[in-house]
Structures are given as C-alpha cells and as structure tokens.
Amino acid sequence: MINIAILGFGNIGSGVAEVIEKNQAEIKNVLGDNLHVKYILDIRDIPGVVNDINIIVNDPDVKVICETMGGKEPAYTYTHLALEHGISVCSSNKELVDAYGVELSAIAREHNCSYLFEASVGGGIPVLRTIREAFGHEKVSRIAGILNGTCNYILTNMKAGKDFADALKEAQEKGFAERNPAADVEGHDTARKIAILASLVSGKKFSYEQVSCEGITNVTQQDIKDAEAQGMSIKLLGVYEAETQSVNVAPYLVPASSPLYGVNDVFNGIMVTGNMVDNVMFYGRGAGKLPTASAVVSDVIECAKTLGRNVKDGLEDLEPVASVNAPAKPDGQKFRVL
Ligand SMILES: NC(=O)c1ccc[n+]([C@@H]2O[C@H](COP(=O)([O-])OP(=O)(O)OC[C@H]3O[C@@H](n4cnc5c(N)ncnc54)[C@H](OP(=O)(O)O)[C@@H]3O)[C@@H](O)[C@H]2O)c1
C-alpha cells in the first residue's frame, strides 16, 4: 500500500479522495498496489483532519503529497518541506508552478523525488504529460489554447445572444465563475497556464507577469455578430509562438476551419503544433472537481511508480526569458486572427 496525504480538502482535494476510492481497482491494476489517503490537512477543523504539516512530513510512511490548497502560501512552504523530506508532491496550483516551479523542480531532483503538476493546466486534459513524454523530440512552433472554461462559457453564451454581464451572471449562478471573476475574465488565469506551457516546450522560463494579457471584458455583442458574419468565433486564447518567442493572451478571431472554433461552453481546447507531428488537438474539461482530481491522481500514480527517483517535469534548470513579445495587432483591427 502506498500512503499519501492531501493538503487542502476543498473542491479538488476532496475530488482526489473520491477518485482514489471509486477507482481503487483501476489504480491497483495500473500501479500494482493500492493508494491509501493516510492524512488530510486543512485549515478547517474537520474530524480526522490534521492542521500541522510536520505530522505528515515526519511520517516515513507518506510517499506522495497532493497540494490542492491553492495560492502561494503556505503552499510553497509546505511543498518545499515535503520535497526536502524526499516526498513527491503533485499539485493543481498553477500560481505556485508559475512562481516557484523551477525552484521546486530543483529541490525535487536534489532529494530524489518528483514535483508534478498535470492538473495545473487544462484540468483533466493530459496535456503536460503528453508534451513531456511524447513531444520531447519535437520542435514545437506554436501552442494556441482555450484554457479558461469560464471565459469560454461566457463567450459561447454571448454568441447565443446574451450580453457579457448576463452571461457572466449565469456562469456565476451555475458555479463556473468565482464570485470575484477578475482572474478569469481579465485573462490572468489563461496567462498563467500559457506561461507554463510555453516554458515546457521552449526550454526557457516564461513568467505570467511577462505575458501581455487582454481579457474578454471589452468584447461586445456586436463584435460577436461581426465575427459570425465573417464565419469566425471569438475565443480567449493563450498563444505561444516559438519563432518570435511571443506569449500573449487576448480574444482572437478563430476561423471555422480551426479545431478550436468548435470548442464551446466550459470545455478547453489546446492545439500544439510540432515540426514533425503537425497539429495535435487536446480537448476536454479544463476544470471541475473530478476531472482535475483525476489529473492529480495520474501524477500520484507516476510518483508512486518511481519512488526514490526523480521524474522529469520539464522545468529542469530553465533560465528566465529576458522579455516576452506580443504579436502585433493588424492595423485598425480590434482582434488578431488565429
Ligand atoms: N476548482 C477547479 O476546477 C480547479 C481546476 C484546476 C486547478 N485548480 C486549482 O486547484 C487548487 C485548489 O482549488 P479548489 O477549487 O479545490 O479550491 P478550494 O475549494 O478553495 O480548496 C482549497 C482548500 O484548501 C484549504 N486551505 C486554504 N488555505 C489553507 C491552509 N493554510 N492550510 C490548510 N488548508 C488550507 C481551503 O480551506 P478554506 O476553504 O477554509 O479556505 C480549502 O479547503 C487551486 O490552486 C486551483 O487553482 C482548481
């Protein structure tokens, strides 16, 4: 039996426990052993839940920790501590990966354990693992992704006739958007994710703060109609271009011929272009309790299969890029065309 701990028993953390419980047989089949949640740490006083990270990291039985707390602190301190104790950490926390991923990756290597973060980009879509394992030999020229389900839901509903405010209100009522939706609608969430993707394929560390970021708050009903008249859809994209070393987030006009055109509602779509493989399209649920938890569990299984060793995470020794370009907008146009 492989003992694990979950830090932060919210949406995703409780989802991890549920995936492990419901898919025990499948996990045993792929891992050759059972996963057992020995500890849950949360700030709340829930029976059976611990509040002290030291209890967890000082228990030699604990082999893998899931960090599903979110935010920079105490997630950074706890992750650091776990890795120093040789305990692998699997994270859904894009903010932490963006800010400290390179450093945490190095600590994991030093202590023969792993820092994996599949769930931090694209929720349940196994895009990071595929990039790491199947695209290592490719020269990736471009990544274009619909990476925020809330924005995509709002834009899909605007296309169906709602205005921005009503579409946002509906997303909030259905639980897709936070009460404070700024990180989503202003593009910051997408910026964090495209910065992580760009870092994995470029061999340089792109940071979220360097990414030129325009959200969807200025997209009007008229813009959507104009796009439709041209046979296009407006989608909030995070785009990385290798040739110009540019990374940006903005609403784009997406032609009907693109596979991203048909990615609607809360779904995410990520198109990766390699010099040999050409376009590869990833599609699925980019958020939500069980899809995201499933991605965390896929990392846990990888760590459990490789105990005492470091799994390459793609952030090894990345140097920060000096500056990040944004592609120019066509003269007089409100939107770039994909
Ligand atoms: N929700 C999604 O669909 C989704 C998708 C992809 C990635 N993620 C990422 O996954 C992470 C978790 O998201 P979530 O939606 O599960 O958030 P959440 O529901 O708010 O869960 C976070 C949990 O961690 C607890 N926590 C916060 N600070 C803590 C501390 N100092 N010590 C111990 N526990 C603490 C919270 O307790 P309180 O509630 O008492 O604060 C809460 O139970 C975030 O990084 C998020 O970006 C989420």
The ligand as a Gaussian input file, in Angstrom:
#p B3LYP/6-31G(d) Opt

LIG

0 1
 N      -11.625000      24.161000      -8.998000
 C      -11.133000      23.779000     -10.181000
 O      -11.874000      23.386000     -11.082000
 C       -9.649000      23.783000     -10.407000
 C       -9.150000      23.358000     -11.640000
 C       -7.769000      23.327000     -11.856000
 C       -6.920000      23.730000     -10.849000
 N       -7.441000      24.162000      -9.663000
 C       -6.504000      24.600000      -8.627000
 O       -6.555000      23.716000      -7.525000
 C       -6.282000      24.429000      -6.310000
 C       -7.423000      24.196000      -5.345000
 O       -8.629000      24.667000      -5.929000
 P      -10.066000      24.339000      -5.281000
 O      -11.067000      24.755000      -6.282000
 O      -10.082000      22.956000      -4.771000
 O      -10.067000      25.373000      -4.069000
 P      -10.864000      25.245000      -2.691000
 O      -12.136000      24.523000      -2.904000
 O      -10.894000      26.622000      -2.094000
 O       -9.916000      24.296000      -1.821000
 C       -8.758000      24.709000      -1.163000
 C       -8.783000      24.077000       0.224000
 O       -7.547000      24.348000       0.877000
 C       -7.861000      24.848000       2.177000
 N       -6.814000      25.742000       2.642000
 C       -6.603000      27.035000       2.286000
 N       -5.553000      27.530000       2.968000
 C       -5.111000      26.542000       3.763000
 C       -4.074000      26.451000       4.726000
 N       -3.326000      27.499000       5.048000
 N       -3.883000      25.284000       5.373000
 C       -4.681000      24.249000       5.104000
 N       -5.686000      24.271000       4.221000
 C       -5.903000      25.405000       3.557000
 C       -9.165000      25.583000       1.997000
 O       -9.811000      25.795000       3.228000
 P      -10.852000      27.042000       3.330000
 O      -11.986000      26.694000       2.417000
 O      -11.246000      27.059000       4.772000
 O      -10.114000      28.271000       2.898000
 C       -9.913000      24.619000       1.101000
 O      -10.496000      23.574000       1.814000
 C       -6.081000      25.891000      -6.729000
 O       -4.719000      26.113000      -6.931000
 C       -6.811000      25.980000      -8.056000
 O       -6.281000      26.986000      -8.901000
 C       -8.777000      24.198000      -9.411000

